[in-house]
């Protein structure tokens, strides 16, 4: 499996997408729409809710709209 690097903006948008949709979608559905693993999304949500930030997170993954609804 290839390890991906995601930028801070993508992580923020992914967490916001989760928060906006968690009442009518499962974590697995949301992570699938974002083309990331559920454990990755869970880690970002936990990190953000505990610290309010994501750390270094340097990468080139663009926002989830590239993947949604394929």
Buried (B, 14 or more C-beta within 10 A) or exposed (E): EEEEEBBBBBBBBBBEBBEEBEEEBEBEEBBBBBBBBBEBBEEBBEBBEEEEEBEEBEBEBEBBEEBEEE
